[in-house]
Structures are given as C-alpha cells and as structure tokens.
C-alpha cells in the first residue's frame, strides 16, 4: 500500500480508531504527537506496530484499551529503537521514497485562499505573512514540480512566525494564562514522553492554542488529502 507524507497522519488516525473499535477521533494533542513521530523519522509501519503492542499489553493485563495515542508512545518508541538497532530488520510496509502528489491547482488554490484570509488583517505581522504567501503562490505556479513535504514545512513555518509575532502584542497576563492552560492540557503526556519530546509537544500545542486565539486558519496541506 502506497503511503506518502500526508497519509502518515491519516493512516495512524484510522488505524488507531479501528483498533479502538469506536468512532473516537484523534485529539489535536495526539496530532501533535504524530507530527513528532514523523519529525523523528519513525516509519509508519513502526508506529502501527507500537499501537498493536499497546493494545495487546492492555488486553493481557485486562485493562481498558488505550483511549489516546499518548498511551501508545512508549511502545512506539520501543519498536523504533528495535528498528534502529536492526532487531526488526526490513519490513514490506516501509514507506517508499517517492511521494504521491496533490494536483498543483488544488495546492495553489489552498495557498491563495490562505492569502485572502490573512491579507486584510490589520496587524503588521499578518501583512508580512500575506506577502510571503503571495510569493509562495507565485513560486508554486511557476515551478516544474512541487515538493509537498517541503512546501508544507514552509507553510507551517510562516504560521509559526506569525503566531510568534502576534503573541508579542498579547498582554503578559493573558499569555501566561494560555501557557498555563497548555501545560495543564498536556500533563498526562508528560508521564509517557521523554523530557525533550514533551517540550516539543508542549510547544506545538501552545502554538496551536495561540493560533486559535488569534483566529488563524490552518496552514498545513495535510487535510487536503
């Protein structure tokens, strides 16, 4: 089965939902965790193997099956360590190096729509982000081919910069409240993630919360799949 950059997210969500046996959507925090797995180079089939192990472990111990992906994180990282050490070896489900593409017209329309949503905002950071989106749209329109993963990273980078600059104008007390909320909402994840991965998860979740606070659209191409 062919899997590309974007399918990585949806395959994990769908697999976990099937294993859970209920119409249980993956939370925004779990999406951040999937993003961390992807950034750390954990292959898709290794993530699925870790999810399997988590459910098997819960069944053996007569415990309730995992309700969120963070319960599966230790098993995923254990499977990844085995994979890196060569204990598992090659696997027929490893992702191919070639990634399937979205139609250029659809990608371009997405970027242009983001530009329309940002360009009329009054803040200077939004104006700067709009200029970057305009230039990016022109680049995509003229390019011979579009590297979707690189483009998605570029878009999320623009949003991250925009969130950071808008946050500078937020009252210190309000910013402190958002930080406190983010830490409270990620508390359960702290027990199962390494300190480094937890810090990255917290940073992503905080950025997401601030983006919502500033009423920013999602910049990722992932949901176009």
C-alpha positions in Angstrom: 0.0 0.0 0.0 1.5 3.3 -1.0 1.8 5.9 1.8 3.1 9.4 1.4 3.8 12.2 3.8 0.2 13.1 4.3 -1.1 9.6 4.5 1.2 9.1 7.5 -1.2 11.1 9.7 -4.5 9.7 8.4 -3.3 6.1 8.3 -2.3 6.3 12.0 -5.6 8.0 12.9 -7.7 5.5 11.0 -5.7 2.5 12.4 -6.0 3.7 16.0 -9.7 4.2 15.5 -10.2 0.7 14.1 -8.2 -0.8 17.0 -10.2 1.2 19.5 -13.4 -0.1 17.9 -15.3 3.2 18.5 -15.8 6.3 16.5 -13.1 8.0 18.5 -11.4 10.9 16.7 -7.7 11.6 17.4 -7.3 14.7 19.6 -5.3 17.8 18.5 -2.7 16.9 21.0 -2.4 13.4 19.5 -1.9 15.0 16.1 1.0 16.9 17.6 2.4 13.6 18.8 2.0 12.1 15.3 3.9 15.1 14.0 6.7 14.5 16.4 6.9 10.8 15.4 7.2 11.9 11.8 9.8 14.5 12.6 11.9 11.9 14.5 11.8 9.6 11.4 9.6 6.9 12.9 8.4 4.9 9.9 4.6 4.4 9.6 4.7 0.6 10.0 6.7 1.0 13.2 4.1 3.3 14.7 1.4 0.8 13.8 3.5 -1.9 15.4 3.7 0.1 18.6 0.0 0.7 18.6 -0.6 -3.1 18.2 1.7 -3.7 21.2 -0.1 -1.2 23.3 -3.5 -2.8 22.7 -2.0 -6.3 23.2 -0.4 -5.2 26.5 -3.7 -3.8 27.7 -5.6 -6.9 26.8 -3.1 -9.2 28.6 -3.4 -7.0 31.8 -7.2 -6.9 31.5 -7.0 -3.2 31.3 -9.1 -0.8 29.2 -7.7 -0.3 25.7 -5.9 3.0 25.1 -8.1 6.0 24.6 -5.4 8.4 23.3 -2.3 7.9 21.3 0.0 9.1 24.1 -0.6 5.8 25.8 1.0 4.1 22.8 4.0 6.3 22.8 6.3 4.1 24.9 5.6 1.1 22.8 6.1 3.1 19.6 9.5 4.3 20.8 10.5 0.8 21.9 9.6 -0.5 18.5 11.5 2.3 16.9 14.6 1.6 19.0 14.5 -2.1 17.9 14.1 -1.0 14.3 17.1 1.3 14.5 19.2 -1.4 16.2 18.4 -3.8 13.4 16.5 -6.2 15.7 13.4 -6.0 13.5 15.1 -5.6 10.1 13.4 -4.7 6.9 9.6 -4.7 6.5 7.5 -4.9 3.4 5.4 -1.9 4.6 8.2 0.6 4.8 7.4 3.8 3.0 8.7 4.3 -0.5 10.9 7.3 -1.2 8.6 8.7 -3.8 5.5 10.6 -2.6 2.3 10.9 -4.4 1.3 14.4 -5.2 -1.8 16.6 -4.9 -2.9 18.4 -8.0 -0.9 21.7 -8.4 -4.2 23.6 -8.9 -5.5 22.4 -5.6 -2.4 23.3 -3.8 -2.2 26.7 -5.4 -5.9 27.4 -4.6 -5.2 26.5 -0.9 -2.3 29.0 -0.7 -4.3 31.7 -2.4 -7.2 31.1 0.0 -4.8 31.5 2.9 -3.6 34.7 1.4 -7.1 36.0 1.2 -7.8 35.2 4.8 -4.6 36.9 6.0 -4.1 39.9 3.7 -7.0 42.0 5.1 -6.0 41.6 8.8 -4.8 44.9 10.3 -1.6 43.7 12.1 1.8 44.2 10.5 2.8 40.6 11.1 -0.2 39.5 9.1 0.7 41.8 6.3 4.2 40.3 6.2 2.8 36.7 6.3 0.5 37.7 3.4 3.5 38.8 1.3 5.2 35.5 2.0 2.1 33.6 0.9 1.8 35.7 -2.2 5.4 35.0 -3.1 5.0 31.3 -2.3 1.9 31.1 -4.6 3.9 32.6 -7.4 6.7 30.2 -6.9 4.4 27.2 -6.9 2.7 28.5 -10.0 6.0 28.7 -11.9 7.7 25.6 -10.5 8.2 22.5 -12.8 7.3 20.3 -9.8 6.1 20.8 -6.2 7.8 19.0 -3.3 4.8 18.8 -1.0 6.6 18.0 2.2 9.0 20.9 1.8 6.0 23.2 0.9 4.1 22.0 3.9 7.0 22.8 6.2 7.3 26.3 4.6 3.6 26.9 5.2 3.8 25.8 8.9 6.9 27.9 9.3 5.0 31.0 8.1 2.2 30.3 10.5 4.7 29.7 13.4 6.4 33.1 12.7 3.0 34.8 12.5 1.9 33.3 15.8 5.1 34.3 17.5 4.9 37.9 16.2 1.2 38.3 17.2 2.0 36.9 20.6 4.4 39.8 21.2 1.3 42.1 21.3 -0.6 39.9 23.7 -1.0 41.1 27.3 1.5 39.3 29.5 -1.2 38.0 31.9 -3.2 36.6 29.0 -0.1 34.9 27.5 0.7 33.5 30.9 -2.9 32.0 31.1 -2.5 30.3 27.7 0.8 28.8 28.8 -0.8 27.5 32.0 -3.7 26.0 30.0 -1.3 24.3 27.6 0.7 22.8 30.4 -2.5 21.5 32.1 -3.8 20.0 29.0 -0.6 18.2 28.2 0.1 17.0 31.8 -0.9 13.4 31.0 1.5 13.3 28.1 4.4 14.3 30.4 4.4 10.9 32.1 5.0 8.9 28.9 7.2 11.2 26.8 10.8 12.0 27.2 11.5 15.5 28.5 12.7 16.6 25.1 9.7 15.2 23.3 7.3 16.6 25.9 8.8 20.1 25.5 8.3 19.9 21.7 4.8 18.6 22.1 4.0 21.5 24.6 5.5 24.0 22.1 3.3 22.7 19.3 0.2 22.6 21.4 0.9 26.1 22.7 1.3 27.4 19.1 -2.0 25.7 18.2 -3.8 27.3 21.1 -2.4 30.7 20.2 -3.3 30.3 16.6 -6.9 29.6 17.6 -6.8 32.6 20.0 -5.8 34.8 17.0 -8.4 33.2 14.8 -5.8 32.0 12.3 -6.6 29.3 9.7 -4.7 26.1 9.5 -1.7 26.4 7.1 -1.0 22.7 6.6 -1.7 20.8 3.4 -2.4 17.6 5.3 -6.1 18.0 5.4 -6.3 18.4 1.6 -5.7 14.6 1.3 
